[in-house]
Amino acid sequence: MSDADRPALDTSLEEVTQLREALAAAQRQIEVLSTFTALSETAATTSDLTLLAQRAEEVLRRNIPDLLAAYYERRGDRWVAQVTTEGLPPALLDLIHVGLPLDTPCFAQTVDARTPQFFEHWDAVTQRVPFTEGFHAVGLAPFYRDGQAVAILTVGLVNTEVWAAQPQQLFLAVYQALDSAHRRKGLVQIQERQRALEAFMTLTETIGAETEPLRLAERACELFLTLMPGWVTGYYEWDGELWCARLSDVPDPILRAALFAGVPASAPSLHAAVQVRGPVFFDHWSARDKIIARSESYGVAAFVPYFRDAQPVAMFAIASQHHQEWRSEERAVFRAVGRSLALGLERAWQAQALESRTHELQRSNRELKAANGELEAFAYSASHDLRTPVRHVKGFVEMDRRALNRGEPDKAERALQVVEGAADQMSAMIDAMLSLSRSTRQPLTHTAVNLGRLVERARQNVEDEFTGRQIEWRVAPLPEVTGDAATLQQVIVNLLNNAVKFTRPREQAVIEIGAQAGDEEWTVWVRDNGVGFDPAYTGKLFGPFQRLHLHSEFEGTGIGLATVRRIILRHGGRTWAEGVPGEGATFSFTLPHVRPLEPGGS
């Protein structure tokens, strides 16, 4: 090669070197852009700030080789490191995982400035951050939510005391990506809080209007799942022996069936809630220890009991298959929903108690009205019905005396027979009055009562008393009802006696007994083809001593139907009659499906 050619060759080599350096710089720039693009995409698709901090530190470390970083979140009165890069001194790691005070100078300055801060010629002593003597320059960037500083990203340069433009710009770009994610998460949290507030308002409205405990529990479960989707909820009621689920969204059908069948009171989790009389939380759930089979897939669970009259009656429960430990915010949500449900249940129980007392008062008023009516009837009877046999006794005793004085024993005997009949009538009326009184005072024992058996016994009783009668009995299938068997037997006997007595003029008596189910009560009737009655006098039928026929036509005291009315009234039912003269009558009564609360009864 000649000397003339050497300058050209040197120029070519220099150009190649420059080209290679430019290519290397371009490749580094492409890497910066690609990693930053990846960070931006992650920031746009996730709200996990810890994951974003990890990605941000990877971007910074890849493009600034001598950089070490840490991401802090505020925990009470300290800044606690959540994410750190490799290479930090062990002593520093221990310190920042415990946390730095809020007044650490570089942190306080950054929070006050509300923008990233760059510290050159780093002085660990002045900044009060031990074990950072190996750093020469440090940068900090703050993140805010609702006006409060919640996180800080820090970077330290090991071999550089002054921040160059390129790493500074890269740090600011990473900060902006993270800050955007923080702001978006803050917006999401605001929206979540708004939804939670709306859900709580809805539950509050429900609490103000709903008096059905199960419906309240449904709304509480819906609210909780709105705030914490992916969990499972349950509402249990105590049946005297077991905690039986009334609501549960447990996906396992076998476990769900077992929960509805009932969990023993000895199960440690539920027992602990009852003992504490408040919420209990369980981490690292153990199905074997908690005696709830097939719940092995759950990691955490919580229970809160509800008491009525100092006795546990209900339980609200939640669990998760995706967590092993409770977080404070999850506990707070459960407590808040649990308190809201407690208010709703308390109000519902009070409303039920008030409704029961109202029904009790109404029944007492009916009792009082009936007693007043009976008192008026007794006063009328005492002045008329009872006075008649007394006049007979007095009058015929005088006749008997005169007959004896005249030596007429036959007339004296007839007078004594009238006196005896009057005494018997008076005795029967007194016995009837006592029977009516006993029907009012006798305690009721509510059990399941087979009406068909009561009718069969009453038929035998009636047929024994009215021998020789031709009676066609038409008895439909009768239900099992709730009531007092002894007094209901008396009701059936009185009604059948009444039907047989007033069909006496018929050559062939036809008596029908039937029942019909309603939404809230049974209706039972006894129908006959007897003499009937004038509907204008229907109101008198169930009053004591009220008779629509002469004693000479049909015997009786007028107490039987009054006794029927009183017994049915005490059972929470009603009585009425329908009739047509010469065409028969139908006497009906109702019995509620649910046992009533009876004043003075059992």
C-alpha positions in Angstrom: 0.0 0.0 0.0 1.4 3.4 -1.0 1.6 6.4 1.3 -1.0 8.0 -0.9 -3.5 5.4 -0.2 -3.1 5.4 3.6 -5.1 8.6 4.4 -8.1 7.1 2.5 -7.8 3.9 4.4 -7.6 5.7 7.7 -10.7 7.7 6.8 -12.6 4.6 5.9 -11.7 2.9 9.2 -12.7 6.0 11.1 -16.1 6.1 9.3 -16.6 2.4 10.1 -15.9 3.0 13.8 -18.3 5.9 13.9 -20.9 3.9 12.1 -20.5 1.0 14.6 -20.7 3.5 17.5 -23.8 5.0 16.0 -25.3 1.6 15.5 -24.6 0.6 19.1 -26.1 3.9 20.3 -29.2 3.3 18.2 -29.5 -0.3 19.6 -29.3 1.1 23.1 -31.9 3.7 22.2 -34.1 0.9 20.8 -33.7 -1.1 24.0 -34.6 2.0 26.0 -37.7 2.6 23.9 -38.8 -1.1 23.9 -38.4 -1.5 27.7 -40.2 1.8 28.2 -42.9 0.7 25.8 -43.3 -2.5 27.8 -43.6 -0.5 31.0 -46.2 1.8 29.4 -48.2 -1.2 28.2 -48.1 -2.7 31.7 -49.1 0.6 33.3 -52.1 0.8 30.9 -53.3 -2.8 31.7 -52.8 -3.4 35.4 -53.5 -1.6 38.7 -51.0 -3.6 40.6 -48.6 -0.9 41.7 -46.1 -3.3 43.2 -45.8 -5.1 39.9 -45.4 -1.8 38.1 -42.7 -0.7 40.5 -40.8 -4.0 39.7 -41.1 -3.3 35.9 -40.0 0.3 36.4 -36.9 -0.7 38.3 -36.1 -3.3 35.6 -36.3 -0.5 33.0 -34.0 1.8 35.0 -31.5 -0.9 35.9 -31.2 -2.1 32.3 -30.6 1.4 31.0 -28.5 2.8 33.8 -26.1 0.0 34.8 -24.7 1.5 38.1 -28.3 2.2 39.4 -29.9 0.7 42.5 -33.5 1.4 43.4 -36.3 0.9 45.9 -40.1 1.6 45.9 -41.6 2.7 49.2 -45.2 2.9 50.4 -46.4 4.9 53.4 -47.4 2.7 56.3 -48.6 4.8 59.2 -45.6 7.0 60.3 -42.9 5.3 58.1 -41.9 4.8 54.5 -41.6 1.0 54.1 -39.8 -0.5 51.1 -42.0 -2.8 49.0 -39.7 -3.5 46.0 -35.9 -3.3 45.8 -33.3 -4.1 43.2 -30.5 -6.6 43.8 -27.2 -5.2 45.1 -28.4 -3.1 48.0 -26.4 -3.7 51.2 -28.0 -6.2 53.5 -28.0 -3.8 56.4 -29.8 -1.2 54.3 -32.3 -3.7 53.2 -33.1 -4.6 56.8 -33.5 -0.9 57.6 -35.8 0.1 54.8 -38.0 -3.0 55.2 -38.6 -1.8 58.7 -39.2 1.7 57.3 -37.7 5.2 57.3 -39.3 8.0 59.4 -41.5 10.5 57.5 -39.2 13.3 58.4 -36.2 11.8 56.7 -34.8 14.9 54.9 -34.7 13.7 51.3 -38.2 12.1 51.6 -39.7 15.2 53.4 -38.2 17.5 50.8 -39.6 15.4 47.9 -43.1 15.2 49.5 -43.1 19.0 50.1 -42.0 19.7 46.5 -44.6 17.3 45.1 -42.3 16.7 42.1 -39.2 14.4 41.5 -36.0 15.6 43.3 -32.4 15.0 42.3 -29.6 15.0 44.9 -26.0 15.2 43.7 -22.9 14.6 45.9 -25.0 12.5 48.2 -24.3 12.8 51.9 -25.8 9.9 53.9 -25.2 11.5 57.3 -27.0 14.8 56.3 -29.9 12.9 54.8 -30.1 10.6 57.9 -30.2 7.4 55.8 -27.6 5.0 57.2 -25.8 2.4 55.0 -26.1 4.6 51.8 -22.5 5.9 51.8 -21.8 4.0 48.6 -24.2 6.2 46.6 -23.0 9.3 44.9 -26.3 10.7 43.5 -29.9 9.9 44.4 -33.3 10.7 42.9 -36.7 10.5 44.5 -40.2 10.8 42.9 -43.5 11.1 44.9 -46.9 9.6 44.2 -50.1 11.1 45.5 -53.7 9.9 46.1 -56.5 12.1 47.4 -53.9 14.8 48.0 -51.8 12.6 50.3 -48.3 11.2 49.5 -48.7 7.4 49.4 -45.5 6.1 47.6 -42.0 7.2 46.6 -39.7 5.7 44.0 -35.9 6.2 44.9 -32.8 5.5 42.8 -29.2 5.7 43.7 -26.2 6.1 41.4 -23.1 4.2 42.6 -20.4 5.6 40.2 -21.8 9.0 39.3 -22.0 12.1 41.5 -23.9 14.3 39.0 -27.1 13.5 37.2 -26.6 13.5 33.4 -29.5 14.6 31.2 -30.2 11.2 29.7 -30.6 9.1 32.9 -32.5 12.0 34.5 -34.9 12.1 31.5 -35.3 8.3 31.7 -36.1 8.5 35.4 -38.7 11.2 34.8 -40.3 9.2 32.0 -40.6 6.1 34.2 -42.0 8.3 37.0 -44.7 9.7 34.7 -45.7 6.2 33.6 -46.0 5.1 37.2 -47.7 8.3 38.2 -50.3 7.8 35.5 -51.0 4.3 36.8 -51.3 5.7 40.3 -53.8 8.3 39.2 -55.8 5.7 37.3 -55.8 3.4 40.3 -56.9 6.3 42.4 -59.8 7.0 40.0 -60.7 3.3 40.1 -60.7 3.3 43.9 -62.9 6.4 43.8 -65.3 4.6 41.5 -65.2 1.5 43.8 -65.9 3.7 46.8 -68.7 5.3 44.9 -70.2 1.8 44.1 -69.6 0.8 47.7 -71.4 3.9 49.0 -74.3 3.3 46.6 -74.4 -0.3 47.8 -74.4 0.7 51.4 -77.1 3.3 50.7 -79.2 0.6 49.0 -78.7 -1.7 52.0 -79.6 1.2 54.3 -82.8 1.7 52.4 -83.6 -2.0 52.6 -83.0 -1.9 56.3 -85.4 1.0 56.6 -88.2 -0.9 54.8 -87.6 -4.6 55.0 -88.9 -6.7 57.9 -88.0 -10.2 56.5 -84.6 -11.3 57.9 -83.8 -13.6 55.0 -84.3 -10.8 52.5 -82.0 -8.6 54.5 -79.4 -11.3 54.5 -79.7 -11.6 50.7 -79.0 -7.9 50.4 -76.0 -8.0 52.7 -74.5 -10.9 50.7 -75.1 -8.9 47.5 -73.4 -5.9 49.0 -70.4 -7.8 50.2 -69.9 -9.4 46.8 -70.2 -6.0 45.1 -67.3 -4.8 47.3 -65.3 -8.1 47.3 -66.1 -10.2 44.2 -64.9 -13.7 44.1 -65.6 -14.5 47.7 -68.4 -16.8 49.0 -71.0 -15.8 51.5 -73.5 -17.6 53.7 -76.3 -16.8 56.2 -77.2 -19.3 58.9 -80.0 -19.6 61.5 -80.0 -21.6 64.7 -82.6 -24.3 64.8 -82.0 -25.4 68.4 -79.4 -28.0 67.6 -77.6 -27.0 64.4 -76.5 -23.9 62.4 -78.5 -24.4 59.2 -77.6 -22.4 56.1 -80.5 -20.4 54.7 -78.4 -18.7 52.0 -75.1 -19.9 50.5 -73.3 -19.5 47.2 -70.7 -22.2 47.9 -69.9 -23.7 44.5 -69.3 -27.3 45.7 -72.8 -28.9 45.7 -71.9 -31.5 48.4 -70.5 -28.8 50.7 -73.5 -26.6 50.1 -75.9 -29.4 50.9 -74.1 -30.2 54.1 -74.3 -26.5 55.1 -78.0 -26.4 54.5 -78.4 -29.7 56.5 -76.7 -28.0 59.4 -73.3 -27.4 61.1 -72.9 -28.6 64.8 -72.7 -25.9 67.4 -69.4 -27.5 68.5 -67.7 -26.5 65.2 -64.8 -24.3 66.6 -65.2 -21.5 64.1 -68.9 -20.9 64.8 -68.5 -21.6 68.5 -65.7 -19.0 68.7 -68.0 -16.4 67.1 -70.7 -17.1 69.7 -68.3 -17.0 72.6 -66.7 -13.7 71.4 -70.2 -12.3 70.5 -68.6 -10.5 67.6 -66.7 -11.0 64.3 -63.9 -13.7 64.3 -61.4 -14.1 61.4 -59.4 -17.2 60.5 -56.2 -17.3 58.4 -54.8 -20.5 56.9 -58.2 -22.3 57.2 -58.1 -25.9 58.3 -61.2 -27.9 57.3 -60.2 -30.7 59.8 -59.7 -28.4 62.7 -62.9 -26.5 62.0 -65.0 -29.7 61.6 -66.4 -28.5 58.2 -65.7 -31.3 55.7 -64.9 -30.4 52.0 -63.9 -26.9 52.9 -60.2 -27.7 52.3 -59.9 -25.4 49.3 -60.6 -22.3 51.4 -57.8 -20.2 52.9 -59.6 -17.6 55.0 -63.0 -17.4 56.6 -64.9 -15.0 59.0 -68.1 -15.3 61.0 -70.2 -12.8 62.9 -73.1 -13.9 65.1 -76.4 -12.1 65.8 -78.3 -12.4 69.1 -82.0 -12.0 70.0 -83.0 -11.9 73.6 -79.4 -12.7 74.5 -79.6 -16.0 72.5 -77.6 -16.6 69.3 -80.1 -16.9 66.4 -78.2 -16.1 63.2 -74.7 -16.0 61.7 -73.2 -14.2 58.7 -70.1 -15.9 57.1 -67.7 -15.3 54.3 -64.7 -17.2 52.9 -62.2 -17.1 50.1 -60.4 -19.8 48.1 -57.8 -17.2 46.8 -56.4 -15.8 50.1 -54.5 -17.3 53.0 -54.3 -14.3 55.2 -56.7 -11.4 56.0 -55.9 -7.9 54.9 -57.0 -5.0 57.1 -59.3 -3.5 54.4 -61.0 -6.9 53.9 -61.7 -7.1 57.6 -63.0 -3.5 57.6 -65.5 -4.4 54.8 -66.7 -7.5 56.5 -67.2 -5.6 59.8 -69.1 -2.8 58.0 -71.4 -5.1 56.2 -71.9 -7.2 59.4 -72.9 -4.1 61.3 -75.3 -3.0 58.6 -76.9 -6.5 58.7 -77.1 -6.4 62.5 -79.1 -3.1 62.4 -81.4 -4.5 59.8 -82.0 -7.8 61.7 -82.6 -5.9 64.9 -85.2 -3.7 63.3 -86.8 -6.7 61.6 -87.1 -8.6 64.8 -88.5 -5.5 66.6 -91.0 -5.1 63.7 -92.0 -8.8 64.1 -92.3 -8.4 67.8 -94.5 -5.3 67.4 -96.6 -7.1 64.8 -97.0 -10.0 67.2 -97.9 -7.7 70.1 -100.4 -5.9 67.8 -102.0 -9.2 66.9 -102.0 -10.1 70.6 -103.7 -6.8 71.4 -106.3 -7.4 68.6 -107.0 -10.8 69.9 -107.3 -9.5 73.5 -109.7 -6.9 72.2 -111.7 -9.7 70.5 -111.6 -11.6 73.8 -112.8 -8.6 75.7 -115.5 -7.9 73.3 -116.6 -11.5 73.4 -116.5 -11.5 77.2 -118.6 -8.3 77.3 -121.1 -9.9 75.0 -121.2 -13.0 77.2 -121.6 -10.9 80.2 -124.6 -9.1 78.6 -126.0 -12.4 77.6 -125.5 -13.7 81.1 -127.3 -10.7 82.5 -130.2 -11.2 80.1 -130.2 -14.9 80.9 -130.1 -14.3 84.7 -133.1 -11.9 84.3 -135.1 -14.1 81.9 -133.9 -17.7 81.4 -132.8 -18.4 84.9 -135.8 -16.6 86.4 -138.3 -18.8 84.5 -137.3 -22.1 86.4 -137.2 -20.1 89.6 -140.8 -18.9 89.1 -141.8 -22.5 88.2 -140.2 -23.7 91.4 -141.9 -21.1 93.5 -145.3 -21.3 91.8 -145.5 -25.1 91.8 -144.3 -25.4 95.4 -147.2 -23.2 96.4 -149.6 -25.4 94.2 -148.1 -28.5 95.8 -148.8 -27.1 99.3 -152.4 -26.4 98.5 -152.9 -29.8 96.9 -151.5 -31.5 100.0 -153.7 -29.4 102.2 -156.7 -30.5 100.2 -155.7 -34.1 100.2 -155.0 -34.3 96.5 -151.8 -36.3 96.2 -152.0 -36.7 92.4 -151.9 -33.0 91.8 -149.1 -32.6 94.3 -147.1 -35.3 92.4 -147.5 -33.4 89.1 -146.4 -30.2 90.8 -143.3 -31.9 92.2 -142.5 -33.2 88.7 -142.6 -29.6 87.3 -140.4 -28.4 90.1 -138.0 -31.2 89.4 -137.9 -30.3 85.7 -137.3 -26.7 86.5 -134.4 -27.6 88.9 -132.9 -29.8 86.2 -133.1 -27.0 83.6 -131.5 -24.6 86.0 -128.7 -27.1 86.8 -128.1 -27.7 83.1 -127.8 -24.0 82.5 -125.4 -23.6 85.4 -123.3 -26.5 84.1 -123.3 -24.9 80.6 -122.1 -21.6 82.0 -119.3 -23.4 83.9 -118.3 -25.2 80.6 -118.1 -21.9 78.8 -116.0 -20.5 81.6 -113.6 -23.4 81.5 -113.2 -23.1 77.7 -112.0 -19.5 78.4 -109.6 -20.3 81.2 -108.2 -23.8 80.2 -104.6 -23.6 79.0 -104.1 -24.6 75.4 -101.4 -27.0 74.3 -100.6 -26.5 70.6 -99.6 -29.7 68.8 -100.2 -31.4 65.4 -103.9 -32.5 65.5 -105.5 -34.9 63.0 -109.0 -33.5 62.3 -110.1 -36.8 60.8 -109.6 -38.6 64.1 -111.4 -35.9 66.0 -114.4 -36.2 63.7 -114.4 -40.0 64.0 -114.5 -39.8 67.8 -117.2 -37.1 67.8 -119.3 -39.3 65.4 -119.1 -42.2 67.8 -120.1 -39.9 70.7 -123.1 -38.5 68.8 -124.3 -41.8 67.5 -124.2 -43.2 71.1 -126.4 -40.3 72.3 -128.8 -40.3 69.4 -129.5 -44.0 68.9 -132.0 -45.1 66.3 -131.4 -42.1 63.9 -130.8 -42.6 60.2 -127.8 -40.4 59.4 -125.7 -40.3 56.2 -122.2 -39.1 57.0 -120.3 -37.4 54.2 -116.8 -36.9 55.5 -114.2 -35.5 53.1 -110.4 -36.0 53.7 -109.4 -33.8 56.6 -106.0 -32.2 57.2 -103.6 -32.2 60.1 -103.8 -28.8 61.8 -102.0 -27.0 64.7 -104.0 -26.6 67.8 -105.1 -27.9 71.2 -106.5 -31.4 70.7 -108.8 -31.4 73.7 -110.6 -28.2 73.0 -110.8 -28.8 69.3 -112.5 -32.2 70.1 -115.1 -30.2 72.1 -115.7 -27.9 69.0 -116.3 -30.9 66.7 -118.6 -32.6 69.2 -120.7 -29.5 69.7 -121.1 -28.9 66.0 -122.0 -32.5 65.2 -124.4 -32.6 68.1 -126.0 -29.4 66.8 -126.3 -30.9 63.3 -127.8 -34.1 64.5 -130.3 -32.3 66.8 -131.6 -29.9 64.2 -132.0 -32.7 61.5 -134.4 -34.6 63.8 -137.5 -33.8 61.7 -135.8 -35.3 58.7 -136.3 -39.0 57.9 -132.8 -39.2 56.4 -130.3 -36.8 58.0 -127.3 -35.8 55.8 -124.3 -34.3 57.5 -121.2 -33.2 55.6 -117.8 -32.4 57.1 -115.0 -30.9 54.9 -112.0 -28.6 54.9 -110.2 -26.3 52.4 -106.7 -24.9 52.6 -106.1 -21.2 52.2 -102.8 -19.2 52.1 -102.8 -18.6 55.8 -105.5 -20.8 57.3 -107.7 -23.9 57.0 -111.5 -23.5 56.7 -113.5 -26.3 58.2 -117.3 -26.7 57.9 -120.2 -28.9 59.1 -123.2 -28.8 56.8 -126.7 -30.4 57.5 -130.0 -30.7 55.8 -131.9 -29.7 59.0 -134.4 -27.0 59.9 -132.0 -24.2 59.1 -132.5 -20.7 60.5 -133.4 -17.2 59.4 -130.3 -15.4 58.2 -131.5 -12.2 59.9 -130.7 -13.8 63.3 -127.2 -15.1 62.3 -125.5 -12.6 64.8 -127.3 -14.3 67.7 -126.2 -17.8 67.1 -122.8 -17.7 68.7 -123.9 -15.7 71.8 -124.4 -17.6 75.1 -128.0 -18.5 75.9 -129.1 -17.3 72.5 -131.8 -19.7 71.0 -133.7 -19.4 67.8 -136.1 -22.3 68.6 -138.4 -23.0 71.6 -137.1 -25.4 74.2 -140.1 -27.6 73.7 -139.0 -28.0 70.0 -135.2 -28.6 70.5 -133.6 -29.1 73.9 -130.4 -27.3 74.8 -128.9 -24.4 76.8 -127.7 -22.1 74.0 -124.1 -22.5 75.2 -122.7 -25.0 72.7 -122.1 -22.5 69.8 -120.8 -19.9 72.3 -118.2 -22.4 73.5 -117.2 -23.2 69.9 -116.7 -19.5 69.1 -114.6 -18.9 72.2 -112.3 -21.9 71.6 -111.8 -21.0 67.9 -111.1 -17.4 68.9 -108.4 -18.5 71.2 -106.9 -20.5 68.4 -106.7 -17.3 66.3 -109.6 -18.3 64.0 -113.1 -17.1 63.1 -116.6 -18.6 63.2 -119.7 -18.0 61.1 -122.9 -19.6 60.0 -125.1 -19.7 56.9 -128.6 -21.0 56.8 -132.0 -21.0 55.1 -135.2 -21.9 56.9 -136.2 -25.4 56.1 -133.1 -26.1 54.0 -130.4 -26.7 56.5 -127.4 -24.8 57.8 -123.6 -24.7 57.5 -121.3 -23.8 60.4 -117.7 -22.9 59.6 -114.5 -22.0 61.4 -110.9 -21.3 60.5 -107.6 -22.4 62.0 -104.4 -20.5 61.1 -101.5 -22.6 59.7 -99.1 -20.9 62.2 -99.6 -21.2 65.9 -101.0 -17.9 67.3 -99.6 -16.0 70.3 -102.5 -16.3 72.8 -102.8 -14.0 75.8 -102.9 -16.0 78.9 -102.5 -19.3 77.0 -99.6 -21.5 76.5 
